[in-house]
């Protein structure tokens, strides 16, 4: 069985917290296009994944 990819994890977390691509991109200081490429497995640059992990780690589901 394959594990979850980093790209899929980003999408799953974003959707779980009911955040738009624009909101997560703003929080991570990356473009919406780059986030879309990451979620669609077209790129997987560690520097962007680190920013996204921080942005999604700061999500407070109670305030959503």
SERO-713955 format. One line per field, with one value per atom (N, C-alpha, C, O): atom name; x, y, z. Coordinates in Angstrom, 2 decimals. Atoms other than C-alpha are relative to their C-alpha. Layout:
! residues N
atom <- CA;... .
c1 <- X;... .
c2 <- Y;... .
c3 <- Z;... .
//
This chain:
! residues 64
atom <- N;CA;C;O;N;CA;C;O;N;CA;C;O;N;CA;C;O;N;CA;C;O;N;CA;C;O;N;CA;C;O;N;CA;C;O;N;CA;C;O;N;CA;C;O;N;CA;C;O;N;CA;C;O;N;CA;C;O;N;CA;C;O;N;CA;C;O;N;CA;C;O;N;CA;C;O;N;CA;C;O;N;CA;C;O;N;CA;C;O;N;CA;C;O;N;CA;C;O;N;CA;C;O;N;CA;C;O;N;CA;C;O;N;CA;C;O;N;CA;C;O;N;CA;C;O;N;CA;C;O;N;CA;C;O;N;CA;C;O;N;CA;C;O;N;CA;C;O;N;CA;C;O;N;CA;C;O;N;CA;C;O;N;CA;C;O;N;CA;C;O;N;CA;C;O;N;CA;C;O;N;CA;C;O;N;CA;C;O;N;CA;C;O;N;CA;C;O;N;CA;C;O;N;CA;C;O;N;CA;C;O;N;CA;C;O;N;CA;C;O;N;CA;C;O;N;CA;C;O;N;CA;C;O;N;CA;C;O;N;CA;C;O;N;CA;C;O;N;CA;C;O;N;CA;C;O;N;CA;C;O;N;CA;C;O;N;CA;C;O;N;CA;C;O;N;CA;C;O;N;CA;C;O;N;CA;C;O .
c1 <- 0.83;0.00;0.88;1.82;-0.77;1.34;-0.44;-1.60;0.31;1.56;-0.56;-0.55;0.53;0.00;1.15;2.18;-1.04;2.03;-0.08;-1.13;0.05;3.00;-1.05;-1.74;0.97;0.86;-1.42;-2.24;1.34;-2.19;-0.26;-1.38;0.15;-1.57;-0.36;-1.20;0.30;-1.60;-1.46;-2.18;1.39;-4.90;-0.97;-1.96;0.89;-6.47;-0.12;-1.22;0.05;-5.51;-0.76;-1.56;0.70;-6.72;-1.50;-2.27;1.42;-10.05;-0.62;-1.76;0.50;-10.45;-0.30;-1.27;0.18;-10.10;-0.83;-0.96;0.88;-12.38;0.67;0.09;-0.75;-9.76;0.10;0.20;-0.16;-9.53;1.48;2.36;-1.38;-6.41;0.58;1.73;-0.48;-6.16;0.41;1.44;-0.31;-6.24;1.28;2.13;-1.21;-3.61;1.22;2.29;-1.12;-1.41;0.43;1.63;-0.33;-1.61;0.74;1.75;-0.64;-0.73;1.41;2.29;-1.31;2.21;0.91;2.07;-0.77;3.38;0.50;1.66;-0.28;3.25;-1.17;-2.23;1.08;1.17;-1.07;-0.80;1.08;-2.19;0.36;0.06;-0.41;-0.79;0.97;0.87;-0.97;2.11;-0.69;-0.39;0.72;-0.23;-0.82;-0.88;0.76;-2.42;0.90;0.54;-0.96;0.63;0.44;0.61;-0.40;1.66;-1.11;-0.86;1.12;-1.79;-0.25;-0.75;0.20;-1.90;1.25;1.35;-1.23;1.54;0.82;1.48;-0.82;3.15;1.35;2.27;-1.26;5.87;-0.03;-1.09;-0.08;7.09;1.31;2.19;-1.22;9.74;-0.04;-1.00;-0.01;10.74;-0.24;-0.90;0.18;10.85;-1.48;-1.91;1.42;7.18;-0.75;-1.68;0.65;6.18;0.21;-0.69;-0.27;7.83;-0.93;-1.50;0.90;5.86;-1.45;-2.17;1.37;2.64;-0.24;-1.30;0.14;3.24;-0.19;-1.02;0.16;3.63;-1.36;-2.03;1.28;0.58;-1.17;-2.11;1.09;-1.63;0.08;-0.93;-0.14;-0.23;-0.55;-0.83;0.54;-1.48;-1.51;-2.10;1.44;-5.07;-0.68;-0.34;0.80;-7.50;-1.40;-2.19;1.29;-10.49;-1.20;-2.29;1.10;-12.63;-0.41;-1.59;0.32;-12.40;-0.46;-0.85;0.42;-13.24;-1.50;-2.03 .
c2 <- -1.18;0.00;1.24;1.35;-1.24;3.41;0.97;0.99;-1.04;6.22;1.23;1.32;-1.24;9.60;0.88;0.97;-0.88;12.00;1.35;1.70;-1.33;15.44;0.88;1.67;-0.80;16.98;-0.32;0.59;0.40;14.99;0.45;0.83;-0.45;15.85;1.48;1.89;-1.44;19.57;0.20;0.94;-0.15;19.26;-0.47;0.19;0.53;17.10;0.95;1.20;-0.95;19.53;1.26;1.76;-1.22;22.53;-0.23;0.60;0.30;20.89;-0.30;0.09;0.32;19.58;1.28;1.34;-1.26;23.14;1.01;2.17;-0.80;24.50;1.33;2.41;-1.17;26.89;-0.01;-1.07;-0.10;28.15;-0.06;0.13;-0.04;27.86;1.39;1.53;-1.38;31.65;0.27;0.90;-0.24;31.70;-0.71;-0.12;0.75;28.99;0.59;0.70;-0.60;30.55;1.30;1.56;-1.25;33.91;-0.29;0.35;0.34;32.34;-0.53;-0.29;0.60;30.47;0.90;0.56;-0.96;33.47;-0.64;-0.48;0.54;31.55;0.36;0.77;-0.34;32.10;-1.10;-2.25;0.97;30.42;-1.05;-2.24;0.92;28.89;-1.05;-2.23;0.95;27.32;-1.00;-2.19;0.91;25.88;-1.00;-2.18;0.90;24.45;-1.06;-2.23;0.95;22.85;-1.02;-2.20;0.92;21.36;-1.01;-2.21;0.90;19.94;-0.99;-2.09;0.88;18.45;-0.79;-1.34;0.79;16.83;0.38;-0.47;-0.48;18.96;0.52;0.70;-0.42;20.13;-0.39;-0.61;0.36;19.31;0.55;-0.21;-0.63;21.80;0.11;0.64;0.00;21.42;1.38;1.48;-1.33;25.18;0.38;1.05;-0.30;25.45;-0.90;-0.46;0.92;22.39;0.45;0.31;-0.52;23.89;1.17;1.25;-1.15;27.12;-0.46;0.05;0.50;25.18;-0.71;-0.57;0.68;23.03;1.01;0.81;-1.05;26.16;0.66;0.89;-0.67;27.81;-0.88;-0.39;0.90;24.77;-0.43;-0.82;0.33;24.07;1.08;0.82;-1.11;27.47;0.10;1.03;-0.05;26.68;-0.36;-1.36;0.26;26.87;-0.40;0.46;0.44;24.72;0.55;0.62;-0.56;26.24;1.35;1.70;-1.33;29.69;-0.02;1.02;0.09;28.43;-0.04;-0.12 .
c3 <- 0.00;0.00;0.00;0.79;0.07;-0.94;1.09;1.50;-0.95;1.57;-0.70;-1.93;0.55;1.09;-0.47;0.20;0.52;-1.03;0.71;1.25;-0.59;0.28;-0.68;-0.03;0.74;-2.46;0.45;0.65;-0.43;-1.41;1.43;1.78;-1.39;2.24;0.05;0.85;0.05;1.40;-0.37;0.31;0.44;-0.47;1.09;1.37;-1.02;2.24;1.19;1.69;-1.12;5.01;-0.36;0.43;0.43;3.03;-0.04;0.45;0.10;2.32;1.37;1.63;-1.34;5.88;0.78;1.55;-0.71;7.18;-0.79;-0.40;0.86;4.44;-0.37;-0.18;0.43;3.12;-1.52;-2.14;1.45;-0.44;-0.35;0.49;0.49;-2.55;0.23;0.62;-0.18;-2.39;1.44;1.69;-1.41;1.42;0.43;1.10;-0.38;1.85;-0.70;-0.09;0.73;-0.83;0.68;0.82;-0.70;0.96;1.30;1.59;-1.28;4.32;-0.20;0.63;0.27;2.75;-0.82;-1.06;0.82;0.69;-1.30;-1.69;1.32;-2.58;-0.91;-0.43;0.91;-5.69;0.00;0.34;0.11;-6.19;-1.05;-0.89;1.05;-9.37;0.50;0.15;-0.55;-7.50;0.92;0.87;-0.88;-4.87;-0.82;-0.48;0.87;-7.60;-0.62;-0.69;0.57;-9.24;1.05;0.74;-1.08;-5.90;0.26;0.34;-0.28;-5.22;-1.13;-0.90;1.15;-8.72;-0.37;-1.46;0.14;-8.31;-1.23;-1.83;1.11;-11.02;0.48;-0.31;-0.61;-8.64;1.47;2.05;-1.42;-5.15;0.56;0.96;-0.49;-4.07;1.52;2.08;-1.47;-0.41;0.62;1.65;-0.62;0.21;0.04;0.98;0.00;-0.75;0.97;1.65;-0.93;1.24;1.44;2.28;-1.34;4.32;0.32;1.41;-0.20;3.89;0.19;1.04;-0.10;3.38;1.32;1.92;-1.29;6.44;1.12;2.01;-1.01;8.52;-0.12;0.89;0.21;6.97;0.43;1.06;-0.37;7.45;1.45;2.04;-1.42;10.90;0.91;2.07;-0.78;12.06;-0.08;0.48;0.18;11.11;1.31;1.95;-1.19;13.99;-0.48;-0.86;0.53;12.99;0.74;0.18;-0.76;15.76;-0.57;-0.55;0.52;14.17;-1.44;-1.97;1.40;10.68;-0.12;-1.23 .
//
